[in-house]
Amino acid sequence: FTSAGYVVPKTGFYRFDVNVELINTLSNPFNGSLYFWLTKTVSGNQSNVFIHKLMGNGSSQYEMGTVNFTTVLYLTQGNVINLKVANNTVTTITINNTSSYNNTSFSGNLLQ
């Protein structure tokens, strides 16, 4: 984005595709969970509109792969959509956005 979120240009149904490549920075066992959610802000009030949960499996593998999810939301012009991530684990999980094979992306498109 050029701003702090995706500003909805026109009222309608939007498809959001999220791909987040994860790295277990310290290679500690991944137990607990990661939460990914989309929030919608309307007139300064923020609400969760979609939540995806990734459960830990005890792996200490450095490269964790990519989390992918898609959702369709009805939005009004001027709404702001943000992606947020919460780490509920004892290890450091990093979103990879620097490698040449980076698979981290976020897109929102108006459906016709």
C-alpha positions, -999 to +999 in steps of 0.1 A: +000+000+000+010+036-003-008+043+030-016+024+062-040+000+045-061-007+015-086+021+010-117+007-008-123+028-039-158+017-047-187-001-028-190-038-037-177-073-031-139-076-029-117-107-030-086-106-008-057-130-013-031-133+013+002-152+011+027-149+040+060-167+038+072-176+074+106-181+089+113-196+124+141-172+131+155-190+162+147-225+150+129-232+183+100-257+183+069-240+169+041-246+195+011-224+201-005-205+172-002-176+148-033-155+140-038-137+107-067-113+104-081-087+082-095-056+099-119-030+086-118+006+097-149+028+093-149+063+106-120+055+130-137+023+144-118-009+137-134-044+136-121-079+126-137-091+094-118-124+088-095-145+110-071-174+099-054-195+126-022-215+121-015-241+148+020-250+158+032-286+152+064-286+173+087-283+143+119-263+146+124-261+109+138-227+098+117-223+067+080-228+076+065-224+042+037-201+032+003-195+047-024-188+021-060-177+025-087-160+005-119-143+015-147-123-001-160-092+018-188-067+010-172-033+016-182+004+013-162+031-005-137+046+020-134+015+042-098+007+051-086-029+052-054-040+070-037-073+075-025-080+111-005-109+125-003-121+162+023-146+174+011-167+204+042-188+206+075-190+225+096-186+194+103-157+170+084-161+137+094-137+109+075-128+078+100-132+050+099-102+026+136-101+016+145-132-003+147-135-040+120-163-039+097-143-016+061-155-016+046-128+007+018-108-010-015-092-003-041-082-029-076-069-030-098-068-061-133-057-068-155-085-081-177-076-111 
